[in-house]
Amino acid sequence: MTVSYDNLVTFTKTVLLRCYGYSEKEADITARVLTEADARNIPSHGVSRLDFYRKNIQGSFAKPGAEPEIVWQTPVSLVVDGHDGVGCYIAEWSVSKTIEKAEQAGTAFCAVRNSNHYGIAGLWAEKIARHDMIGMAFTNTRTCGIPTYGRERVLGTNPIAVAIPEREDRLFLLDMATATVAHGKVEVYDRRKKPMPRGWAVDENGVGTTDAAAFEHLFYANPTYGGHLFLGGEGEENGGHKGFGLALLVELLCSGLSLGMSSLNTFQKGKGAGITHFFGAMRLDLFGKSGDLKDHVGDILQAIRKGETAVNQERIYIHGEKEAEARVNSLKNGIFIDDATRKLLDSLAKESGISIV
Amino acid sequence: MTVSYDNLVTFTKTVLLRCYGYSEKEADITARVLTEADARNIPSHGVSRLDFYRKNIQGSFAKPGAEPEIVWQTPVSLVVDGHDGVGCYIAEWSVSKTIEKAEQAGTAFCAVRNSNHYGIAGLWAEKIARHDMIGMAFTNTRTCGIPTYGRERVLGTNPIAVAIPEREDRLFLLDMATATVAHGKVEVYDRRKKPMPRGWAVDENGVGTTDAAAFEHLFYANPTYGGHLFLGGEGEENGGHKGFGLALLVELLCSGLSLGMSSLNTFQKGKGAGITHFFGAMRLDLFGKSGDLKDHVGDILQAIRKGETAVNQERIYIHGEKEAEARVNSLKNGIFIDDATRKLLDSLAKESGISIV
């Protein structure tokens, strides 16, 4: 099924208003954030998350209507307590305040505690970058990852997103989980009954595994042992300790600087989801004339785009290009919704009384 | 051979003064930076670099005596032109000014162009962190790395270093090349006539190779094609595009924001080395009471240290611990110098007229 961008926003917003108890502003930003992910061909973070968002309300991890609060601030920083509210709304609120401070002071940083899932990290980095700033967005997540030489899950997928403006309104937009792959990729191998690649996960003993089916079972059956590896895989041979270090860096920026919960303590009954974020904004003109910098960034990226490709490869992609091109296509031809997500949307359509198209 | 810390500093400083034409202050900081790397058991960045540093002077890439200059600044930022001077001196000078600004404004960032090799990135991040700040240090390097789906060398090893203070004067200190491994690791496999692991390098066609001997030859014989892969390896299956993205991020922060040369254009005859850096300093008390934050960071790290290990593993290391422990050992028992480096030091001893011990 394909749906137009505007229709998907309207449908999602209405569902959130009628069935989730979201306020107007919570529903509006959440619908836009989820639709953007689908439009960019990142369906793992699109409207399929409506199921997860509802479970979070049912489990008292997310409380629509809660207002974020600034609990510490300076001219270049703020710490926000999200009071377990709606993640996308808390992120929008916090990012807006970060941009305001950076407009004044040149740069600003924001640590957020007691929040919830905020959609694709890259969208927040991009929102900042559209103000001729370098934008940064990090978040911890539910625990799923294993440190180098460990076997207990202690970190989230802990993504890093950084956006840097290029000329002609283009952006370098890196948005990457520090885990090697998202869990959804394991599920694909499980469904196809194939072994998954080495370097994705370890079993309950902390030993690398390619058994997707066994890992898929373990992942849900056992809350503590075995889990995802970080970029670089198992041990140190291919740099797994570096990926683990990046995940830990994200954890310290988000949970450490907000005095919030770490991934290890997220989603505990009676305590809120405990998701934490970190945002950064740095005006380009801290370093020169904004136009000169965007041209120079463009020159550096262009040299890489134009580099010769490996045999049998057609193109070197700069980060964010695939998603930006998918978005153009979605706006023109509609957003593709897969069958599983369609089923979810159909049931929400029935419940809310609004049709998708 | 082992040498005491103080003797290695004195020896190195004297060599730089007598044989390299370094000024007193250039020689002093460079000797300390190189000795620190050896003391931390990072010999690739220790006094063995004296050879490389001399070649850079001979090739007119580095010009001892050149003074760095601020070419753009705001209360929270500065851009430095190193005028092809001594890398460690330019870094020390730039980091000191960054810390001064951050003391005043809460946070500050510094982009540096026309510099040279500045030793281990982690040392600069640590220097900042010792002021109760989060410290960041990035640098581009000589070109050696291949973008995902490419075959031309267009990026350096482009390390990321971030230091975050923990209680009891400890630091989380991540210092990692974004390339999967340093070139020195390939050399070890070549010497031992063994295939190297997959995910380290591609050949001249951009195809993954495990042939260490052939790659070692290619790396020096061909300046353009084939080179190192970034964290995550070849293609996207294990996240190679993420490592490439991190390397590109470092390039844009260092070369982009300084309006400097990118790794692709470094070390061109008549143009200086063209190495660029980026430093960041962010006071901890932007986010709360500094002591509370260090305690909380300590709690998060302690939970990870105490996690259960994988079978046959003894310890989960937090980033920076191995190096900090090696340093304690070196201060007590002397710094180990391998035979190849000893040969270099012996020849420099003869030339300069100072003995090592």
Interface residues (C-beta under 8 A of the other chain):
Chain A: W72 T74 P75 V76 S77 V79 A105 G106 T107 F109 A111 P147 T148 Y149 G150 R151 E152 V154 L155 V162 I164 F172 L174 M176 T180 V181 P197 G199 W200 V202 N205 G206 V207 Y225 L231 G232 G233 E237 N238 G239 H241 K242 G243 G245 L246 L248 L249 E251 L252 S255 G256 L257 S258 L259 S262 L264 M282 L284 L286 F287 G288 D292 L293 H296 V297 I300 L301 A303 I304 G307 E308 T309 A310 V311 Q313 E314 R315 I316 Y317 I318 H319
Chain B: W72 T74 P75 V76 S77 V79 A105 G106 T107 F109 A111 P147 T148 Y149 G150 R151 E152 V154 L155 I160 V162 I164 F172 L174 M176 T180 V181 P197 G199 W200 V202 N205 G206 V207 Y225 L231 G232 G233 E237 N238 G239 H241 K242 G243 G245 L246 L248 L249 E251 L252 S255 G256 L257 S258 L259 S262 L264 M282 L284 L286 F287 G288 D292 L293 H296 V297 I300 L301 A303 I304 G307 E308 T309 A310 V311 Q313 E314 R315 I316 Y317 I318 H319
